Amino acid sequence: MRKILSWIFAAILFCGTTATFTSCSSDDDVIKDDIEKFEPIPTTSVITSTKHDDEKKLTIINFNYPSTDPNGNPVMLSASIIIGDEVQPNDADNTDNAAEKAAKGFLIYNHFTVYEASECPTKGDTKFPEMVAGSGLIAVAADYYGFGSTEDKPQAYCMPSTNARASVDALLQAKILLANMGYSWGTALFNIGYSQGAQTAMGVVRLLTEEYPDIKLNYTVAGGGPYDISETYRILLSTEQTEMPSTVIGTVLAYNHFLNMGISRKQMFKEPLLSNVDEWVLSKKYTREQIDEKVATQTVSEFLSDELCDLNTDISKRFINEFQKENLCTGWSPRSNEKIFLLHQKNDATVPIENTKKMVQFLKEKGVNVEFYYNDAIIDKSLGAHENGAIPFAIMAVTKICSELNISPWIDITKVKF
């Protein structure tokens, strides 16, 4: 996914040169959110580092905050706040220019699949949410359970209820910290993510619907998400192919561990993966690309056990039952006025397109006017279909933000360096 970033920014430049938007909204549109300015609010969240980047014109604030682990127990998680230089804290002694300094609102950034410890936001991988610099939005990017402050724990991979709560709690705690620092903001709130991040983004929509009815999203843009893990599992076994073996391995490891399924490694994996799971996957020493290289096959039956590859075995049925509990395409009722844009790459051999088709059908049945796009363009032939799908996702994320905020594209590719 790292290589795709250069294509993403090129795509955003394309977005800026082909789409026409009107000028920025007036300062009158920036209103105070639900937290009072300049009045300290008690919190157990702790800022762990603050770094300003003169070249990128942004500040990154890392912090630890209270949330819950996959079993609902209290835990301190970690996240990053990314603020462009155009947003500044207010002077407590002079609030006349408060609207001029205020942010337009927030962007919840839900990150995609990572395995190596340094790939999470607070360890430095904030390239994608850094795109908000210049937009007037503040980005909040959670590490998720298993990274950052909980790096010594297994990651809750593809568990949308857990990861969505991490994202929402990060947003709520970031607001408190920023309010205590003198920042103010408008009501805009965007929610984006690709791949696992798309699954988390739709989990955020569900969590806000069920537990935070007063928090309204302007737009959710999600691409290539495994919204129905049980269906994904069935399709991968029928095709026997995956572009990213690590995602299959990470999913069964997480569900088996956190749901206390008690299934042995030998019942899940074949050699050489069986003897190397701790080192290759759980050590957090290797990137997704490196893990896939070590697995050395994209044929599912060559690294998963025969029991897992047979849908009729008790073990497979148990996994499907647990996957179904996290199925985002059933079991809840989204708000009918949600604005949601979903996209998926055709022939995606990592996350089958059926995931998005089922989510679109579900949302339509619930009365949501969902927009969707099934893309078949391969822009970079060195990448698989799943990673190519990140390019139109980036275009649509910026397009929807520009449209909702009534601003022109704020990113100039010639000024972005990595």
C-alpha positions as CSV (number, residue, x, y, z in Angstrom):
1,M,0.0,0.0,0.0
2,R,3.0,2.3,0.4
3,K,3.7,2.5,-3.3
4,I,0.1,3.5,-4.0
5,L,0.6,6.8,-2.2
6,S,2.4,8.4,-5.1
7,W,-0.5,7.4,-7.4
8,I,-3.0,8.7,-4.9
9,F,-1.5,12.2,-4.8
10,A,-1.3,12.2,-8.6
11,A,-5.0,11.2,-8.6
12,I,-5.8,14.1,-6.3
13,L,-4.0,16.5,-8.6
14,F,-6.2,15.1,-11.4
15,C,-9.2,15.7,-9.3
16,G,-8.1,19.3,-8.8
17,T,-7.6,20.0,-12.4
18,T,-10.8,18.3,-13.8
19,A,-13.4,19.3,-11.2
20,T,-14.7,22.8,-10.6
21,F,-15.6,24.1,-7.2
22,T,-16.6,27.4,-5.8
23,S,-14.7,29.4,-3.3
24,C,-14.4,28.8,0.4
25,S,-17.4,29.1,2.6
26,S,-17.6,32.2,4.7
27,D,-16.4,32.5,8.3
28,D,-20.0,32.7,9.4
29,D,-20.3,29.0,8.5
30,V,-17.8,28.1,11.2
31,I,-19.6,27.6,14.4
32,K,-18.7,26.2,17.8
33,D,-19.1,22.5,18.4
34,D,-20.3,20.8,21.5
35,I,-17.3,21.6,23.7
36,E,-16.9,25.1,25.3
37,K,-13.8,27.0,24.4
38,F,-11.1,27.9,27.0
39,E,-12.8,26.0,29.8
40,P,-10.6,23.1,30.9
41,I,-12.4,19.7,30.6
42,P,-11.2,16.9,32.9
43,T,-9.7,14.0,30.9
44,T,-7.4,11.0,31.4
45,S,-6.1,11.4,27.8
46,V,-2.5,12.3,27.7
47,I,-0.5,14.0,24.9
48,T,2.6,11.9,24.3
49,S,4.3,14.0,21.6
50,T,3.8,17.1,19.5
51,K,5.8,17.8,16.3
52,H,5.5,20.7,13.8
53,D,6.6,20.1,10.2
54,D,7.6,23.4,8.6
55,E,7.8,22.0,5.1
56,K,4.4,20.3,5.2
57,K,2.9,23.1,7.2
58,L,1.2,20.9,9.7
59,T,1.4,19.7,13.3
60,I,1.0,16.1,14.5
61,I,-0.1,15.6,18.1
62,N,0.1,12.0,19.4
63,F,-2.0,11.0,22.4
64,N,-3.2,8.1,24.5
65,Y,-6.8,8.0,25.4
66,P,-9.3,5.7,27.3
67,S,-11.2,3.2,25.2
68,T,-11.9,-0.5,25.4
69,D,-10.2,-3.7,24.1
70,P,-11.9,-6.3,21.9
71,N,-13.5,-7.8,25.0
72,G,-14.9,-4.6,26.3
73,N,-12.3,-4.0,29.0
74,P,-10.9,-0.6,29.7
75,V,-7.6,0.2,27.9
76,M,-5.5,3.2,26.9
77,L,-5.2,3.3,23.1
78,S,-3.3,5.8,21.0
79,A,-4.0,8.0,18.0
80,S,-2.7,11.0,16.1
81,I,-4.2,14.4,15.4
82,I,-3.1,16.2,12.2
83,I,-3.6,19.9,12.0
84,G,-2.7,22.1,9.1
85,D,-1.1,25.5,9.9
86,E,-4.3,27.3,8.6
87,V,-6.0,26.1,11.9
88,Q,-4.7,27.8,15.0
89,P,-5.7,27.9,18.7
90,N,-7.5,31.0,19.8
91,D,-5.9,33.6,22.0
92,A,-7.9,33.5,25.3
93,D,-7.4,37.2,25.7
94,N,-8.6,38.1,22.2
95,T,-11.4,36.0,20.6
96,D,-12.3,38.5,17.9
97,N,-10.6,36.4,15.2
98,A,-11.8,33.1,16.6
99,A,-13.7,32.2,13.4
100,E,-10.7,32.9,11.3
101,K,-8.5,30.5,13.2
102,A,-11.1,27.8,13.7
103,A,-11.1,24.5,11.9
104,K,-14.0,23.6,9.6
105,G,-14.4,20.4,11.4
106,F,-12.9,16.9,11.6
107,L,-11.9,14.0,9.4
108,I,-12.0,10.5,10.9
109,Y,-9.2,8.6,9.1
110,N,-9.5,4.8,9.5
111,H,-6.2,3.2,8.4
112,F,-5.8,0.2,6.1
113,T,-4.1,-3.1,6.8
114,V,-0.8,-2.8,8.6
115,Y,1.4,-5.4,10.3
116,E,4.8,-3.8,11.0
117,A,4.8,-1.7,14.2
118,S,6.0,1.5,12.6
119,E,3.2,1.6,10.1
120,C,0.6,2.9,12.5
121,P,-0.2,6.6,12.7
122,T,1.5,7.4,16.1
123,K,4.7,5.7,14.9
124,G,5.0,8.0,11.9
125,D,2.8,6.6,9.1
126,T,0.4,9.6,8.7
127,K,1.0,10.2,5.0
128,F,-2.7,9.7,4.1
129,P,-4.3,11.8,6.8
130,E,-1.7,14.5,6.3
131,M,-3.7,15.3,3.1
132,V,-6.0,17.5,5.3
133,A,-3.3,20.1,5.7
134,G,-4.7,23.1,3.9
135,S,-8.3,22.0,3.9
136,G,-9.3,23.5,7.2
137,L,-10.1,20.1,8.6
138,I,-8.5,18.4,11.6
139,A,-7.7,14.7,11.0
140,V,-7.9,12.1,13.8
141,A,-6.3,8.7,13.1
142,A,-6.5,5.9,15.6
143,D,-3.8,3.2,15.8
144,Y,-6.4,0.5,16.6
145,Y,-5.9,-2.1,19.3
146,G,-2.6,-3.9,18.8
147,F,-0.6,-0.9,17.7
148,G,0.9,2.1,19.3
149,S,0.3,2.0,23.0
150,T,-0.9,-1.6,22.7
151,E,1.9,-2.8,20.4
152,D,2.6,-5.7,22.7
153,K,-0.8,-7.1,22.1
154,P,-2.2,-9.0,19.1
155,Q,-4.0,-6.7,16.7
156,A,-7.8,-6.8,16.4
157,Y,-7.6,-7.3,12.7
158,C,-10.8,-6.9,10.7
159,M,-13.0,-6.6,13.8
160,P,-15.1,-3.6,12.9
161,S,-16.9,-3.1,16.2
162,T,-13.6,-2.9,18.1
163,N,-11.8,-0.7,15.6
164,A,-14.8,1.6,15.0
165,R,-14.9,2.2,18.8
166,A,-11.2,3.0,18.8
167,S,-11.8,5.6,16.0
168,V,-14.9,7.2,17.6
169,D,-13.3,7.3,21.1
170,A,-10.2,8.9,19.5
171,L,-12.4,11.6,17.9
172,L,-14.2,12.4,21.2
173,Q,-11.0,12.5,23.2
174,A,-9.2,14.6,20.6
175,K,-12.0,17.2,20.8
176,I,-11.5,17.5,24.5
177,L,-7.7,17.8,24.2
178,L,-8.0,20.4,21.5
179,A,-10.7,22.4,23.3
180,N,-8.4,22.5,26.3
181,M,-5.6,23.9,24.0
182,G,-7.9,26.6,22.8
183,Y,-8.9,25.2,19.4
184,S,-12.4,25.6,18.0
185,W,-14.2,24.2,15.0
186,G,-17.2,24.0,12.9
187,T,-19.7,21.1,12.5
188,A,-18.2,19.3,9.5
189,L,-17.4,15.7,10.1
190,F,-16.0,13.3,7.4
191,N,-15.4,9.5,7.8
192,I,-13.1,7.8,5.3
193,G,-11.2,4.5,4.9
194,Y,-9.9,2.0,2.4
195,S,-9.8,-1.8,2.7
196,Q,-9.8,-2.6,6.5
197,G,-10.3,1.1,6.9
198,A,-13.5,1.0,4.8
199,Q,-14.8,-1.8,7.1
200,T,-13.9,0.4,10.1
201,A,-15.5,3.4,8.5
202,M,-18.8,1.6,8.1
203,G,-18.4,0.3,11.6
204,V,-18.1,4.0,12.7
205,V,-21.4,4.7,10.8
206,R,-23.1,1.9,12.8
207,L,-21.6,2.9,16.1
208,L,-22.6,6.6,15.7
209,T,-26.1,5.5,14.7
210,E,-26.6,3.2,17.6
211,E,-24.9,5.1,20.4
212,Y,-24.2,8.7,19.4
213,P,-27.4,9.9,17.5
214,D,-26.3,13.6,18.0
215,I,-23.1,13.1,16.0
216,K,-23.8,13.7,12.3
217,L,-21.5,12.7,9.5
218,N,-21.3,14.9,6.4
219,Y,-20.0,12.1,4.3
220,T,-18.6,8.6,4.6
221,V,-16.3,7.5,1.7
222,A,-15.3,3.8,1.9
223,G,-13.5,1.7,-0.6
224,G,-12.8,-2.0,-1.0
225,G,-14.0,-3.0,2.5
226,P,-14.6,-6.5,3.8
227,Y,-18.1,-5.7,5.2
228,D,-19.2,-9.3,5.3
229,I,-16.2,-11.5,6.5
230,S,-18.3,-14.7,6.3
231,E,-19.1,-14.1,2.6
232,T,-15.5,-13.1,1.9
233,Y,-14.3,-16.4,3.5
234,R,-16.7,-18.5,1.4
235,I,-15.6,-16.7,-1.9
236,L,-11.9,-17.0,-1.1
237,L,-12.3,-20.8,-0.5
238,S,-14.3,-21.2,-3.7
239,T,-11.7,-19.3,-5.8
240,E,-8.8,-20.6,-3.8
241,Q,-6.9,-17.4,-4.6
242,T,-6.0,-14.2,-2.7
243,E,-3.7,-11.3,-3.6
244,M,-2.8,-10.9,0.0
245,P,-2.4,-14.1,2.1
246,S,-1.5,-12.0,5.2
247,T,-5.1,-10.6,5.4
248,V,-6.6,-14.1,5.6
249,I,-4.0,-15.2,8.2
250,G,-4.5,-12.0,10.2
251,T,-8.3,-12.4,10.2
252,V,-8.4,-16.0,11.5
253,L,-5.7,-15.2,14.1
254,A,-7.6,-12.3,15.5
255,Y,-11.0,-14.0,15.7
256,N,-9.6,-17.1,17.2
257,H,-7.6,-15.2,19.8
258,F,-10.1,-12.5,20.9
259,L,-13.2,-14.6,20.7
260,N,-11.5,-17.4,22.7
261,M,-12.3,-20.0,20.1
262,G,-9.5,-22.3,21.3
263,I,-8.5,-23.6,17.9
264,S,-4.9,-24.7,17.6
265,R,-2.5,-23.3,15.1
266,K,-2.1,-26.8,13.6
267,Q,-5.9,-26.8,12.9
268,M,-5.6,-23.5,11.0
269,F,-2.3,-23.5,9.1
270,K,0.1,-25.6,7.0
271,E,3.9,-25.5,7.0
272,P,6.0,-23.5,6.6
273,L,3.5,-20.9,7.9
274,L,2.6,-23.0,10.9
275,S,6.1,-22.9,12.4
276,N,6.6,-19.2,11.6
277,V,3.3,-17.5,12.5
278,D,4.7,-15.8,15.6
279,E,7.8,-14.5,13.7
280,W,6.2,-13.6,10.4
281,V,2.9,-12.2,11.5
282,L,2.6,-11.5,15.2
283,S,6.1,-10.1,15.9
284,K,5.2,-6.9,14.0
285,K,8.6,-6.9,12.4
286,Y,7.4,-7.2,8.9
287,T,5.2,-5.3,6.5
288,R,2.3,-6.8,4.7
289,E,4.3,-7.1,1.5
290,Q,7.1,-8.9,3.4
291,I,4.7,-11.4,5.1
292,D,3.1,-12.2,1.7
293,E,6.6,-12.8,0.3
294,K,7.4,-15.2,3.1
295,V,4.1,-17.1,2.7
296,A,5.2,-17.5,-1.0
297,T,1.8,-18.6,-2.4
298,Q,-1.5,-16.9,-3.2
299,T,-3.3,-20.3,-3.2
300,V,-5.4,-20.4,0.0
301,S,-5.3,-24.2,0.3
302,E,-1.5,-24.1,0.4
303,F,-1.2,-22.2,3.6
304,L,-4.6,-22.8,5.3
305,S,-5.3,-26.2,6.8
306,D,-7.6,-28.7,5.1
307,E,-10.1,-28.2,7.9
308,L,-10.3,-24.5,7.2
309,C,-10.5,-25.0,3.5
310,D,-13.6,-27.2,3.8
311,L,-16.8,-25.3,4.6
312,N,-18.4,-28.5,6.0
313,T,-16.0,-29.0,8.9
314,D,-16.9,-27.9,12.5
315,I,-14.0,-25.5,12.6
316,S,-15.0,-23.7,9.4
317,K,-18.6,-23.5,10.6
318,R,-17.4,-22.0,13.9
319,F,-15.4,-19.3,12.1
320,I,-18.3,-18.5,9.8
321,N,-20.6,-18.1,12.9
322,E,-18.1,-15.7,14.5
323,F,-17.6,-13.8,11.2
324,Q,-21.3,-13.4,10.9
325,K,-21.5,-11.6,14.2
326,E,-19.4,-8.8,12.7
327,N,-21.3,-8.7,9.5
328,L,-22.0,-5.0,8.7
329,C,-24.6,-5.9,6.0
330,T,-27.2,-7.0,8.5
331,G,-28.5,-6.4,12.0
332,W,-28.7,-2.6,12.3
333,S,-30.6,0.3,10.8
334,P,-28.6,3.2,9.5
335,R,-30.0,6.7,9.4
336,S,-31.8,7.2,6.1
337,N,-30.1,10.6,5.6
338,E,-26.6,9.3,5.8
339,K,-24.4,10.3,2.8
340,I,-22.3,7.3,1.9
341,F,-20.1,6.7,-1.2
342,L,-18.8,3.2,-1.7
343,L,-16.5,2.0,-4.3
344,H,-14.8,-1.3,-5.2
345,Q,-12.3,-2.5,-7.7
346,K,-13.6,-5.2,-10.1
347,N,-11.8,-8.5,-10.0
348,D,-10.5,-7.7,-6.5
349,A,-8.9,-11.0,-5.3
350,T,-8.2,-9.7,-1.8
351,V,-11.6,-8.4,-0.8
352,P,-14.3,-9.7,-3.2
353,I,-16.5,-7.1,-4.8
354,E,-19.6,-9.0,-3.4
355,N,-18.8,-7.2,-0.1
356,T,-19.7,-3.8,-1.5
357,K,-22.6,-5.2,-3.6
358,K,-24.1,-6.6,-0.4
359,M,-23.5,-3.4,1.5
360,V,-25.1,-1.3,-1.3
361,Q,-28.2,-3.6,-1.3
362,F,-28.4,-3.5,2.5
363,L,-28.3,0.4,2.6
364,K,-30.8,0.7,-0.2
365,E,-33.2,-1.6,1.6
366,K,-32.8,0.6,4.7
367,G,-33.7,3.7,2.7
368,V,-30.2,5.2,2.4
369,N,-29.5,6.9,-0.9
370,V,-26.0,5.3,-1.2
371,E,-23.7,6.2,-4.1
372,F,-21.4,3.5,-5.5
373,Y,-18.8,3.0,-8.2
374,Y,-17.3,-0.3,-9.4
375,N,-14.0,0.5,-11.0
376,D,-12.1,-1.7,-13.5
377,A,-9.1,0.6,-14.4
378,I,-5.6,-0.7,-13.6
379,I,-3.4,2.4,-13.3
380,D,-0.3,0.6,-12.0
381,K,0.2,-2.8,-13.5
382,S,2.7,-3.7,-10.8
383,L,0.0,-3.6,-8.2
384,G,-3.0,-5.9,-7.8
385,A,-6.6,-4.9,-8.3
386,H,-7.2,-4.2,-4.6
387,E,-4.4,-1.7,-4.3
388,N,-5.4,-0.1,-7.6
389,G,-8.8,0.6,-6.1
390,A,-7.2,3.0,-3.6
391,I,-6.7,5.5,-6.4
392,P,-10.3,6.3,-7.2
393,F,-11.0,6.1,-3.5
394,A,-8.6,9.0,-2.9
395,I,-10.2,11.0,-5.7
396,M,-13.7,10.6,-4.3
397,A,-12.6,11.4,-0.7
398,V,-11.2,14.7,-1.8
399,T,-14.1,15.4,-4.2
400,K,-16.7,14.8,-1.5
401,I,-14.9,17.0,1.0
402,C,-14.5,19.8,-1.5
403,S,-18.2,19.6,-2.5
404,E,-19.5,19.5,1.1
405,L,-17.2,22.3,2.3
406,N,-17.7,24.4,-0.9
407,I,-14.0,24.8,-1.4
408,S,-11.5,24.2,-4.2
409,P,-9.0,21.3,-4.1
410,W,-6.3,22.4,-1.6
411,I,-3.5,19.9,-2.6
412,D,-0.8,20.7,-5.1
413,I,1.2,17.6,-6.1
414,T,4.3,19.6,-6.9
415,K,4.5,20.6,-3.2
416,V,4.1,17.1,-1.7
417,K,7.3,15.2,-0.9
418,F,7.9,11.8,0.6
